[in-house]
Amino acid sequence: MAEKTLFFSRRTLLKSAAGYGITLSALPLLSSCAVDPVTGKNSFVGMSRENEIAMDQQRSPYQFSSDYGKSSDTGLNAYVNRVGMELATRSHRPDMPFSYRVVNAAYVNAYAFPGGSIAATRGILLKLHNEAELAALLGHETGHVCARHAAEQAGKGTLAQILLAGATIATNAAGYGNAAGLIQNLGGMGAGALLARYSRDNEREADALGVEYMTRAGYTPLGMVGLMQILQKLNKGRANSVQLLFATHPMSAERLRFAEQAANGQYAQMRNNAYNRERFMDNTAKLRRIKGAITALQDGSSAMAKKKFHDAEQAFTKALHIAPNDYAALVMMGKYQLSQKRPGKAVRYAQKAIHVYPAEAQGHLVAGFADIKLHRYDKAIEQLNRYDAILPGNPEVQYYKGLSLEQMGRRKEAANLYAGYLRKVRKGPHAKYAFNRLKSWGYIRR
């Protein structure tokens, strides 16, 4: 493609806010009432079924990647999806394109996007004891979709607004910035940036729907009681690994009481339904074998947040000793090494992560950033292009490709990328740097 010479007025350059290729017209909001699929009454959510699915398709890939992608344990993913679909087909919205997966994150959580994309982290699966508790967990998230809670919360902000608020990598053009923030922010956003924050009323309704769906599918309602007992215990401990869970899903003693009352009252005749403990244990066996690694990753993340870097390195080292080829552990150790200004070590961990999971974006980003620090700009661009092909739309990737091209003396190409970055991000050190470069090179005319 032939290069074009760019000339911009400052006003024109900084006016556009259509970042990430997402415009307001891409997700048209509806002003009319819709029928609540659960209650049958009119309700105002602000988007149609098609909008819910479109928003899901735009948001969920970012969050799944922030959680280090779908688990490579294909058997575990198939099992969780099978349990989830048993609930979805018995829900109030069986026509929604539901899908269920396990993501590689170590922290404890499960979440749903408006169109039915649902995920559970490895951390929360390790807290469960049987398939009935898994069904309760997935049923609860399915309930959020069916009651349109996820759509209601997601409709309060656009993907572009959320990404632009959290997109800046915790570094600057000259150095490494905040080391503790780097491990969460290097991937384009902190964990959970795109997740809905539900109200207590939302949680109560999702619990009620969850127990309804799981009993329809043949599970004992005591699975919901078990899940609530687990959550209650975690809530009292308030470990770092569960903070996001309770930020997005408020917990209260009332939720446990409701589950007990439902099991002993409305669903009492179904108490002897299936737990399917053996099947759950069989399908989670591989995951449970590396439980120590998942716990170590939780400890490492907690230490990073507290800036206890020596403890973090020990925890990540322990995780890799237990599970040498664990993708999340490799990427997290790579990010840690970057935070400690060791790009040579960082790139080695990132390259191993890429070998383990080439189709996931985070490894490529860590490798690309490490290559920039090593002044290997051609390699950096190669890795950032691979990241962009997997997960397009992160403006920080565009900025760092421009920075690499500038260092290689390819000014016109760098100018194009800086201009594109400024159309998406208008504040912060990177925007200032890109603007000053374009101005000094004569591409901006007043």
NORFEN-V149197 format. One record per residue. RES is the residue in one letter. OMEGA is omega in whole degrees, -180 to 180 (* if undefined). NEAR is the number of other C-alpha atoms within 12 Angstrom. D_LAST is the distance of its C-alpha to the last C-alpha in Angstrom with 2 decimals. Layout:
BEGIN
res->RES omega->OMEGA near->NEAR d_last->D_LAST
res->RES omega->OMEGA near->NEAR d_last->D_LAST
END
This chain:
BEGIN
res->M omega->-180 near->4 d_last->28.03
res->A omega->179 near->7 d_last->25.74
res->E omega->178 near->13 d_last->22.47
res->K omega->175 near->14 d_last->19.29
res->T omega->-174 near->18 d_last->16.20
res->L omega->171 near->24 d_last->13.27
res->F omega->-177 near->21 d_last->9.72
res->F omega->162 near->26 d_last->7.74
res->S omega->179 near->18 d_last->4.92
res->R omega->-178 near->22 d_last->5.91
res->R omega->-179 near->16 d_last->8.09
res->T omega->-176 near->16 d_last->9.66
res->L omega->-174 near->31 d_last->10.44
res->L omega->-176 near->26 d_last->12.06
res->K omega->-172 near->18 d_last->13.72
res->S omega->177 near->21 d_last->16.45
res->A omega->-176 near->24 d_last->19.65
res->A omega->-177 near->28 d_last->21.98
res->G omega->175 near->33 d_last->23.08
res->Y omega->-178 near->35 d_last->26.25
res->G omega->-178 near->23 d_last->26.41
res->I omega->178 near->27 d_last->27.85
res->T omega->179 near->20 d_last->26.90
res->L omega->-180 near->20 d_last->28.68
res->S omega->180 near->14 d_last->30.40
res->A omega->179 near->22 d_last->31.91
res->L omega->-176 near->29 d_last->34.05
res->P omega->179 near->21 d_last->34.81
res->L omega->-177 near->28 d_last->36.54
res->L omega->179 near->19 d_last->39.61
res->S omega->-178 near->12 d_last->40.45
res->S omega->178 near->14 d_last->44.13
res->C omega->175 near->16 d_last->46.97
res->A omega->179 near->22 d_last->48.49
res->V omega->176 near->22 d_last->52.00
res->D omega->-176 near->24 d_last->52.46
res->P omega->-180 near->25 d_last->54.30
res->V omega->-176 near->26 d_last->56.39
res->T omega->-176 near->16 d_last->57.47
res->G omega->-179 near->14 d_last->57.23
res->K omega->176 near->12 d_last->55.60
res->N omega->177 near->14 d_last->52.31
res->S omega->180 near->22 d_last->49.45
res->F omega->178 near->22 d_last->45.71
res->V omega->177 near->29 d_last->43.85
res->G omega->177 near->30 d_last->40.69
res->M omega->180 near->33 d_last->40.85
res->S omega->175 near->28 d_last->43.24
res->R omega->-180 near->32 d_last->45.26
res->E omega->178 near->23 d_last->42.84
res->N omega->179 near->29 d_last->39.91
res->E omega->-179 near->40 d_last->41.92
res->I omega->-180 near->31 d_last->42.55
res->A omega->179 near->32 d_last->38.96
res->M omega->177 near->40 d_last->37.71
res->D omega->-177 near->37 d_last->40.48
res->Q omega->179 near->27 d_last->39.54
res->Q omega->-174 near->33 d_last->35.93
res->R omega->-169 near->43 d_last->36.81
res->S omega->-180 near->39 d_last->40.14
res->P omega->178 near->31 d_last->39.25
res->Y omega->-178 near->42 d_last->36.86
res->Q omega->179 near->42 d_last->39.60
res->F omega->178 near->43 d_last->42.30
res->S omega->175 near->42 d_last->40.33
res->S omega->178 near->41 d_last->39.65
res->D omega->174 near->47 d_last->43.45
res->Y omega->171 near->41 d_last->43.87
res->G omega->178 near->39 d_last->44.73
res->K omega->179 near->38 d_last->47.94
res->S omega->178 near->36 d_last->51.10
res->S omega->175 near->26 d_last->52.51
res->D omega->-174 near->24 d_last->55.94
res->T omega->178 near->18 d_last->56.23
res->G omega->179 near->21 d_last->59.58
res->L omega->179 near->32 d_last->58.28
res->N omega->180 near->31 d_last->55.34
res->A omega->180 near->21 d_last->57.69
res->Y omega->-180 near->26 d_last->60.06
res->V omega->179 near->39 d_last->57.48
res->N omega->180 near->30 d_last->56.10
res->R omega->178 near->24 d_last->59.68
res->V omega->180 near->38 d_last->60.49
res->G omega->-178 near->44 d_last->57.27
res->M omega->174 near->32 d_last->57.92
res->E omega->178 near->29 d_last->61.43
res->L omega->-176 near->41 d_last->59.83
res->A omega->-178 near->39 d_last->57.06
res->T omega->179 near->25 d_last->59.61
res->R omega->-177 near->28 d_last->61.49
res->S omega->178 near->37 d_last->58.52
res->H omega->-178 near->28 d_last->57.31
res->R omega->-178 near->31 d_last->54.57
res->P omega->180 near->24 d_last->56.21
res->D omega->180 near->20 d_last->53.87
res->M omega->-179 near->29 d_last->50.83
res->P omega->-178 near->27 d_last->49.87
res->F omega->171 near->38 d_last->51.09
res->S omega->-175 near->40 d_last->50.92
res->Y omega->-180 near->41 d_last->51.98
res->R omega->172 near->39 d_last->51.30
res->V omega->176 near->43 d_last->51.68
res->V omega->-170 near->41 d_last->48.60
res->N omega->-178 near->43 d_last->48.90
res->A omega->-179 near->43 d_last->47.66
res->A omega->-178 near->47 d_last->50.30
res->Y omega->-172 near->40 d_last->49.49
res->V omega->178 near->43 d_last->51.58
res->N omega->168 near->41 d_last->50.11
res->A omega->-175 near->46 d_last->50.14
res->Y omega->-178 near->48 d_last->47.53
res->A omega->172 near->51 d_last->46.81
res->F omega->-169 near->47 d_last->43.84
res->P omega->-177 near->45 d_last->43.96
res->G omega->177 near->40 d_last->45.11
res->G omega->174 near->46 d_last->48.00
res->S omega->-173 near->42 d_last->46.69
res->I omega->-178 near->44 d_last->48.74
res->A omega->170 near->45 d_last->48.98
res->A omega->179 near->44 d_last->51.30
res->T omega->176 near->47 d_last->50.68
res->R omega->-179 near->43 d_last->53.31
res->G omega->-178 near->38 d_last->53.66
res->I omega->179 near->39 d_last->54.91
res->L omega->-179 near->42 d_last->57.20
res->L omega->177 near->34 d_last->59.03
res->K omega->-175 near->36 d_last->59.85
res->L omega->-177 near->37 d_last->61.67
res->H omega->-175 near->33 d_last->65.39
res->N omega->-177 near->31 d_last->66.02
res->E omega->178 near->41 d_last->64.66
res->A omega->176 near->42 d_last->65.28
res->E omega->175 near->42 d_last->62.83
res->L omega->178 near->54 d_last->60.30
res->A omega->177 near->53 d_last->60.91
res->A omega->179 near->48 d_last->60.37
res->L omega->-179 near->52 d_last->57.05
res->L omega->177 near->53 d_last->55.82
res->G omega->177 near->56 d_last->57.40
res->H omega->180 near->46 d_last->55.47
res->E omega->176 near->51 d_last->52.13
res->T omega->177 near->54 d_last->53.29
res->G omega->178 near->46 d_last->54.05
res->H omega->179 near->48 d_last->50.47
res->V omega->-176 near->49 d_last->49.35
res->C omega->178 near->46 d_last->52.18
res->A omega->178 near->43 d_last->51.62
res->R omega->175 near->44 d_last->47.89
res->H omega->-179 near->45 d_last->47.10
res->A omega->179 near->46 d_last->44.67
res->A omega->-179 near->42 d_last->42.87
res->E omega->-180 near->36 d_last->42.87
res->Q omega->-179 near->30 d_last->41.34
res->A omega->-179 near->40 d_last->38.89
res->G omega->-179 near->35 d_last->37.70
res->K omega->178 near->21 d_last->36.40
res->G omega->180 near->25 d_last->33.31
res->T omega->177 near->33 d_last->31.53
res->L omega->-179 near->38 d_last->31.62
res->A omega->-179 near->32 d_last->27.86
res->Q omega->-178 near->25 d_last->27.97
res->I omega->-179 near->30 d_last->30.89
res->L omega->-180 near->37 d_last->29.59
res->L omega->179 near->33 d_last->26.20
res->A omega->-175 near->26 d_last->28.21
res->G omega->-170 near->30 d_last->30.39
res->A omega->-172 near->40 d_last->28.60
res->T omega->176 near->38 d_last->27.43
res->I omega->-174 near->41 d_last->29.95
res->A omega->177 near->32 d_last->31.57
res->T omega->171 near->33 d_last->30.24
res->N omega->-174 near->26 d_last->27.17
res->A omega->-175 near->27 d_last->25.81
res->A omega->-172 near->14 d_last->28.10
res->G omega->-173 near->21 d_last->31.28
res->Y omega->176 near->28 d_last->33.42
res->G omega->-176 near->22 d_last->32.68
res->N omega->-174 near->26 d_last->35.30
res->A omega->-178 near->32 d_last->38.26
res->A omega->-179 near->32 d_last->40.03
res->G omega->-175 near->31 d_last->37.06
res->L omega->-174 near->38 d_last->36.41
res->I omega->178 near->45 d_last->39.52
res->Q omega->-169 near->39 d_last->38.49
res->N omega->-176 near->36 d_last->34.72
res->L omega->-178 near->44 d_last->34.35
res->G omega->177 near->49 d_last->35.23
res->G omega->178 near->44 d_last->32.20
res->M omega->173 near->35 d_last->33.89
res->G omega->179 near->31 d_last->36.93
res->A omega->176 near->39 d_last->40.19
res->G omega->-177 near->41 d_last->40.50
res->A omega->-176 near->35 d_last->36.87
res->L omega->-174 near->43 d_last->37.43
res->L omega->179 near->45 d_last->40.95
res->A omega->174 near->39 d_last->42.16
res->R omega->-173 near->30 d_last->43.59
res->Y omega->175 near->32 d_last->46.74
res->S omega->177 near->22 d_last->48.66
res->R omega->177 near->21 d_last->52.35
res->D omega->176 near->20 d_last->53.17
res->N omega->-178 near->32 d_last->51.32
res->E omega->179 near->36 d_last->53.30
res->R omega->-179 near->31 d_last->56.59
res->E omega->179 near->30 d_last->56.03
res->A omega->175 near->41 d_last->54.96
res->D omega->-179 near->43 d_last->58.08
res->A omega->179 near->40 d_last->60.28
res->L omega->-180 near->42 d_last->58.83
res->G omega->-180 near->49 d_last->59.07
res->V omega->176 near->51 d_last->62.77
res->E omega->-177 near->37 d_last->63.38
res->Y omega->-176 near->41 d_last->61.82
res->M omega->178 near->47 d_last->63.51
res->T omega->174 near->37 d_last->66.93
res->R omega->-178 near->26 d_last->66.53
res->A omega->175 near->30 d_last->65.97
res->G omega->180 near->29 d_last->69.18
res->Y omega->176 near->36 d_last->68.05
res->T omega->177 near->40 d_last->69.72
res->P omega->177 near->47 d_last->67.85
res->L omega->173 near->41 d_last->68.76
res->G omega->177 near->46 d_last->65.84
res->M omega->176 near->48 d_last->63.52
res->V omega->179 near->39 d_last->65.67
res->G omega->179 near->32 d_last->65.35
res->L omega->-179 near->38 d_last->61.57
res->M omega->176 near->38 d_last->61.34
res->Q omega->177 near->29 d_last->63.64
res->I omega->-178 near->30 d_last->61.39
res->L omega->179 near->35 d_last->58.31
res->Q omega->179 near->25 d_last->60.22
res->K omega->179 near->19 d_last->61.25
res->L omega->-179 near->29 d_last->57.73
res->N omega->178 near->26 d_last->56.40
res->K omega->180 near->17 d_last->58.88
res->G omega->179 near->14 d_last->57.93
res->R omega->175 near->19 d_last->54.17
res->A omega->-179 near->22 d_last->53.43
res->N omega->-175 near->29 d_last->49.86
res->S omega->-179 near->34 d_last->50.37
res->V omega->-176 near->37 d_last->50.99
res->Q omega->-180 near->26 d_last->48.34
res->L omega->179 near->32 d_last->46.06
res->L omega->-176 near->32 d_last->49.10
res->F omega->171 near->33 d_last->49.85
res->A omega->-179 near->26 d_last->46.25
res->T omega->-178 near->31 d_last->46.05
res->H omega->-179 near->39 d_last->49.76
res->P omega->180 near->30 d_last->51.32
res->M omega->176 near->34 d_last->54.94
res->S omega->177 near->24 d_last->57.81
res->A omega->180 near->21 d_last->61.60
res->E omega->-180 near->20 d_last->61.63
res->R omega->177 near->33 d_last->60.32
res->L omega->179 near->29 d_last->63.27
res->R omega->178 near->23 d_last->65.68
res->F omega->-179 near->30 d_last->64.41
res->A omega->179 near->39 d_last->64.94
res->E omega->179 near->29 d_last->68.45
res->Q omega->179 near->21 d_last->69.31
res->A omega->-179 near->29 d_last->68.11
res->A omega->-178 near->30 d_last->70.13
res->N omega->-177 near->20 d_last->73.21
res->G omega->-174 near->16 d_last->72.90
res->Q omega->-175 near->18 d_last->71.12
res->Y omega->-176 near->30 d_last->71.09
res->A omega->-179 near->19 d_last->74.32
res->Q omega->-178 near->17 d_last->76.04
res->M omega->-179 near->25 d_last->73.36
res->R omega->-179 near->28 d_last->73.70
res->N omega->175 near->19 d_last->75.73
res->N omega->-168 near->22 d_last->73.08
res->A omega->165 near->26 d_last->71.54
res->Y omega->-178 near->32 d_last->69.89
res->N omega->-178 near->23 d_last->69.71
res->R omega->-177 near->22 d_last->69.50
res->E omega->179 near->15 d_last->70.84
res->R omega->177 near->20 d_last->68.38
res->F omega->-178 near->29 d_last->65.51
res->M omega->178 near->25 d_last->66.80
res->D omega->-175 near->19 d_last->67.26
res->N omega->178 near->29 d_last->63.73
res->T omega->-175 near->35 d_last->62.12
res->A omega->-180 near->20 d_last->64.35
res->K omega->-180 near->22 d_last->61.75
res->L omega->-178 near->37 d_last->59.29
res->R omega->178 near->26 d_last->61.97
res->R omega->179 near->17 d_last->62.89
res->I omega->179 near->27 d_last->59.54
res->K omega->179 near->27 d_last->59.51
res->G omega->179 near->26 d_last->59.54
res->A omega->179 near->37 d_last->56.29
res->I omega->177 near->41 d_last->54.57
res->T omega->179 near->35 d_last->55.86
res->A omega->177 near->34 d_last->54.64
res->L omega->175 near->46 d_last->51.12
res->Q omega->179 near->36 d_last->51.22
res->D omega->180 near->35 d_last->52.38
res->G omega->178 near->40 d_last->49.64
res->S omega->179 near->44 d_last->46.89
res->S omega->179 near->32 d_last->48.47
res->A omega->178 near->28 d_last->48.69
res->M omega->-180 near->34 d_last->45.03
res->A omega->179 near->24 d_last->44.05
res->K omega->-179 near->18 d_last->46.24
res->K omega->174 near->22 d_last->44.88
res->K omega->-167 near->20 d_last->48.38
res->F omega->178 near->27 d_last->47.23
res->H omega->178 near->21 d_last->50.66
res->D omega->179 near->23 d_last->52.19
res->A omega->-179 near->34 d_last->49.44
res->E omega->178 near->32 d_last->50.11
res->Q omega->-180 near->23 d_last->53.81
res->A omega->-180 near->31 d_last->53.34
res->F omega->176 near->42 d_last->51.17
res->T omega->178 near->30 d_last->53.66
res->K omega->180 near->28 d_last->56.48
res->A omega->-178 near->34 d_last->54.77
res->L omega->175 near->33 d_last->54.39
res->H omega->-180 near->20 d_last->57.98
res->I omega->-176 near->24 d_last->59.16
res->A omega->-173 near->26 d_last->56.79
res->P omega->-177 near->22 d_last->55.45
res->N omega->179 near->25 d_last->53.62
res->D omega->-174 near->40 d_last->52.11
res->Y omega->-179 near->45 d_last->48.51
res->A omega->180 near->49 d_last->47.28
res->A omega->-180 near->47 d_last->49.09
res->L omega->-179 near->44 d_last->47.61
res->V omega->180 near->51 d_last->44.01
res->M omega->176 near->51 d_last->44.53
res->M omega->176 near->48 d_last->46.07
res->G omega->178 near->43 d_last->43.16
res->K omega->177 near->53 d_last->40.72
res->Y omega->-179 near->48 d_last->43.04
res->Q omega->175 near->37 d_last->43.07
res->L omega->-179 near->43 d_last->39.27
res->S omega->179 near->38 d_last->39.38
res->Q omega->177 near->29 d_last->41.80
res->K omega->177 near->24 d_last->39.63
res->R omega->-174 near->24 d_last->42.04
res->P omega->178 near->31 d_last->39.94
res->G omega->177 near->26 d_last->42.85
res->K omega->-179 near->27 d_last->45.13
res->A omega->-176 near->36 d_last->42.48
res->V omega->178 near->38 d_last->41.93
res->R omega->176 near->27 d_last->45.70
res->Y omega->-179 near->39 d_last->46.12
res->A omega->180 near->42 d_last->43.19
res->Q omega->178 near->33 d_last->44.65
res->K omega->177 near->29 d_last->47.99
res->A omega->179 near->36 d_last->46.43
res->I omega->178 near->32 d_last->44.78
res->H omega->-180 near->20 d_last->48.20
res->V omega->-172 near->25 d_last->49.75
res->Y omega->-175 near->29 d_last->47.22
res->P omega->-176 near->25 d_last->44.80
res->A omega->178 near->24 d_last->43.68
res->E omega->-167 near->38 d_last->42.29
res->A omega->-170 near->44 d_last->38.70
res->Q omega->180 near->51 d_last->39.05
res->G omega->179 near->46 d_last->40.85
res->H omega->-179 near->48 d_last->38.20
res->L omega->179 near->53 d_last->35.48
res->V omega->178 near->52 d_last->37.55
res->A omega->-180 near->47 d_last->38.36
res->G omega->-179 near->47 d_last->34.76
res->F omega->177 near->53 d_last->33.65
res->A omega->178 near->44 d_last->36.67
res->D omega->176 near->33 d_last->35.89
res->I omega->180 near->39 d_last->32.44
res->K omega->178 near->33 d_last->34.27
res->L omega->-179 near->22 d_last->36.70
res->H omega->176 near->21 d_last->33.93
res->R omega->-168 near->25 d_last->35.27
res->Y omega->178 near->28 d_last->31.94
res->D omega->177 near->26 d_last->33.37
res->K omega->179 near->28 d_last->35.92
res->A omega->180 near->34 d_last->33.39
res->I omega->179 near->35 d_last->31.36
res->E omega->-180 near->25 d_last->34.68
res->Q omega->180 near->36 d_last->35.67
res->L omega->175 near->41 d_last->32.36
res->N omega->178 near->28 d_last->32.51
res->R omega->175 near->27 d_last->36.03
res->Y omega->-177 near->36 d_last->34.98
res->D omega->179 near->30 d_last->32.28
res->A omega->-180 near->19 d_last->34.94
res->I omega->-174 near->24 d_last->37.27
res->L omega->-176 near->32 d_last->34.91
res->P omega->171 near->26 d_last->31.52
res->G omega->180 near->34 d_last->28.60
res->N omega->-176 near->43 d_last->28.27
res->P omega->179 near->42 d_last->24.58
res->E omega->176 near->46 d_last->25.83
res->V omega->176 near->44 d_last->27.57
res->Q omega->179 near->43 d_last->24.39
res->Y omega->-176 near->42 d_last->22.79
res->Y omega->172 near->45 d_last->25.90
res->K omega->176 near->44 d_last->26.11
res->G omega->179 near->41 d_last->22.61
res->L omega->179 near->42 d_last->23.79
res->S omega->179 near->38 d_last->26.94
res->L omega->177 near->30 d_last->25.30
res->E omega->-179 near->28 d_last->23.12
res->Q omega->178 near->23 d_last->26.38
res->M omega->180 near->21 d_last->27.97
res->G omega->-179 near->15 d_last->25.41
res->R omega->-168 near->19 d_last->24.18
res->R omega->-177 near->29 d_last->20.45
res->K omega->179 near->27 d_last->19.40
res->E omega->178 near->28 d_last->21.61
res->A omega->-179 near->34 d_last->20.43
res->A omega->178 near->40 d_last->16.75
res->N omega->-179 near->35 d_last->17.96
res->L omega->177 near->34 d_last->19.88
res->Y omega->178 near->44 d_last->17.31
res->A omega->177 near->43 d_last->14.95
res->G omega->178 near->38 d_last->18.09
res->Y omega->-177 near->43 d_last->18.96
res->L omega->175 near->42 d_last->15.82
res->R omega->-176 near->31 d_last->16.59
res->K omega->-177 near->39 d_last->19.93
res->V omega->-174 near->39 d_last->19.65
res->R omega->180 near->30 d_last->17.07
res->K omega->176 near->20 d_last->19.12
res->G omega->-176 near->24 d_last->21.24
res->P omega->-180 near->23 d_last->21.34
res->H omega->178 near->33 d_last->20.71
res->A omega->179 near->33 d_last->17.49
res->K omega->-180 near->22 d_last->16.33
res->Y omega->-178 near->27 d_last->17.64
res->A omega->180 near->41 d_last->16.09
res->F omega->-179 near->37 d_last->12.54
res->N omega->178 near->20 d_last->13.12
res->R omega->180 near->27 d_last->14.67
res->L omega->179 near->36 d_last->11.98
res->K omega->-178 near->23 d_last->9.50
res->S omega->179 near->14 d_last->12.46
res->W omega->177 near->22 d_last->13.40
res->G omega->180 near->20 d_last->10.32
res->Y omega->180 near->27 d_last->9.98
res->I omega->177 near->27 d_last->6.57
res->R omega->179 near->17 d_last->3.75
res->R omega->* near->13 d_last->0.00
END
